[in-house]
Amino acid sequence: MGVIMKIDKPEIVVEPPGPKAKKIIEMHSNLIATTTHDPESLPLVIERGEGVWLYDVDGNKYLDFSSSISVSNLGYPTHPEIKKVVIEMLDKLAHAAGTDFYNPYQVVLAEKLVSISPGNFKKKVFFCNSGTEAIEAAMKLLRHSTNRKYFIAFIGAFHGRTMGSLSLTASKPIHRKGYMPMVEGVIHVPFPNPYRNPWGIDGYEHPDELINRVIDYIDYWVFQHIVSPDEVAGIFFEPIQGEGGYVVPPKNFFVELSKLAKNYGIMLVDDEVQMGLGRTGKMFAIENFNAVPDIIALAKALGGGFIPIGATIFRSELDFKPGAHSNTFGGHALASMVALKTVELVEKYLPNVNKLEKLFREKLSTLKEKYPVVGDVRGIGLAWGIEFVKDRKTKEHDVKTRNRVLYEALKNGLALLGCGKSSIRIAPPLIISEEEALIGLEILEIAIKNATR
Ligand SMILES: Cc1ncc(COP(=O)(O)O)c(C=O)c1O
C-alpha cells in the first residue's frame, strides 16, 4: 500500500480577527507604543509557528508569505539545528561580547562572514543588535576613517529609524515626520526604479537609459551643484528596495554606480538587512548585480529567526580607532553561534530558492496579464513585489485595492505584508516547498479576484 502524503493546507475556523485576537489587539493598542500598526493593519495575532505555517490565537492556520519581513528565512519556530546550538551555548556561555574580553565565538562568525562576502580584499566585522545599528556603524565608520562628511542615499530607501539611519531613509514621509533635524550631510537621489521614475523612462525596455540618467544625476547635478565628490564618504543603497516596494533596479546599475564611486574614492555601502542571506537565491543580493561593495550591513535573518544580531562587514583599511564605537550585546557568544549555523543552513537552501524563482516569475506574470489592477511584478529568488494601480497608463496608486488584497489573502489563510505605496511583498521562508508555494499563489489570485470584484 502506498503512503498517503498529508498535504498541509490553511484552515480558517473563524474570520480574523476572532474573539481572542480582538481582545489582544485591543490590549496591544492600549499598552504598546507601536511603530508600524495603523488602522489598516492586518488583524493577525500569532500564537505559534511551524515550518512555513502560522497559527493565530483563535486556531486559524495560515501559510506565511512574509517571513516576518525576512527574519524567519528558515521558518518557524526555530530550525532544529539552531535549537541544538542554542542548548549547547546555554550550557556553555550565553553572553560574552568581544568588547572588553575576547571570545572564540565572535571570531569564527567574523571569519565566516568575511570569507563568504563579496570582495577579494581584507575585511573586518563590527557586531551589533539590529539593522539600524549596522547602518549607524557604517555611517560612523565612514566619517571616522575618511574625513569626508557627506552621504548619498536613494529615494525609496529604508535604512532604519534611529537618527543616523533615519537620515538616509526616504521611503515614507511618516518615518521622518516631526523628527527634524536629521543628521546633516545626506543627499537623496532617484533610484533606478524601472516602473516608476522621475523621467518616465520604461526601465524594462530601456535599462541603460535609466541607468545613465541616475548616474548623470549624481555626477552632474549633485557633484557639480551641491557637493564636491571629494567630500562624499559613501553611497548607501539596498540592492533591491524592500520597504520602498521590492523594487529591482536594472541588472547593470551597480556596476555603473561602482565605476562612479571608484572614480571619486567614494565607498559603496550595501544594505543587505532585508534582502541578504539567501532571499534572492544568492547569499548577498548584490551578487545578482556583479558589483562589489566596500561595506555590507546585515541583520534580520542573521539571527536565525529569533536572536537580535547585526553585522557591518567592511574593508579593513577603514576601521575604528580603539574605543571609538562599541555596544554591550552585539554578537555575543550565543548570537554568534546561532548566526554561524544560520549562514551554514542558508547555504543549503539556496538551490531551493533558485528552483522556486521560476515558479514565482511564471505565476506572478500571469497575474499581471489577467488583472489590469496589477501594474507591475518584479523580483528575484523569493523576493517579489506586486504593485497595484488604478490605471495602467497613469499608474495612479491603488492603495485601497492593495489593502483589500492583503485582507482577502488573510481571510483565505495567507499572511502577506504591504510595502511601497500600493505594493505587496512576497517573501516566504526559504524552506518553502513547491506544493506550499503553489497553495500560496493560488490564494493570492483568489484574493486579487475578491478584491477587484
Ligand atoms: C533594508 C533595511 N535596512 C535597515 C533596516 C532596519 O533594521 P532594524 O529594524 O533591525 O533596525 C531594515 C528594517 O526593515 C531594512 O529593511
The ligand as a Tripos MOL2 file, in Angstrom:
@<TRIPOS>MOLECULE
LIG
   16    16     1     0     0
SMALL
NO_CHARGES

@<TRIPOS>ATOM
      1 C1         16.9470   47.3850    4.2710 C.3       1 LIG1
      2 C2         16.7990   47.6390    5.7330 C.ar      1 LIG1
      3 N1         17.7690   48.2670    6.4000 N.ar      1 LIG1
      4 C3         17.6860   48.5070    7.7210 C.ar      1 LIG1
      5 C4         16.5670   48.1260    8.4320 C.ar      1 LIG1
      6 C5         16.4930   48.3970    9.9060 C.3       1 LIG1
      7 O1         16.6090   47.2140   10.5920 O.3       1 LIG1
      8 P1         16.1350   47.0970   12.1360 P.3       1 LIG1
      9 O2         14.6460   47.1810   12.1280 O.co2     1 LIG1
     10 O3         16.6630   45.7860   12.5770 O.co2     1 LIG1
     11 O4         16.7500   48.2470   12.8400 O.co2     1 LIG1
     12 C6         15.5230   47.4720    7.7810 C.ar      1 LIG1
     13 C7         14.3100   47.0590    8.5200 C.2       1 LIG1
     14 O5         13.2900   46.7440    7.9760 O.2       1 LIG1
     15 C8         15.6250   47.2170    6.3940 C.ar      1 LIG1
     16 O6         14.6570   46.5880    5.7270 O.3       1 LIG1
@<TRIPOS>BOND
     1     1     2 1
     2     2     3 ar
     3     2    15 ar
     4     3     4 ar
     5     4     5 ar
     6     5     6 1
     7     5    12 ar
     8     6     7 1
     9     7     8 1
    10     8     9 2
    11     8    10 1
    12     8    11 1
    13    12    13 1
    14    12    15 ar
    15    13    14 2
    16    15    16 1
@<TRIPOS>SUBSTRUCTURE
     1 LIG1         1 GROUP 0 **** ****
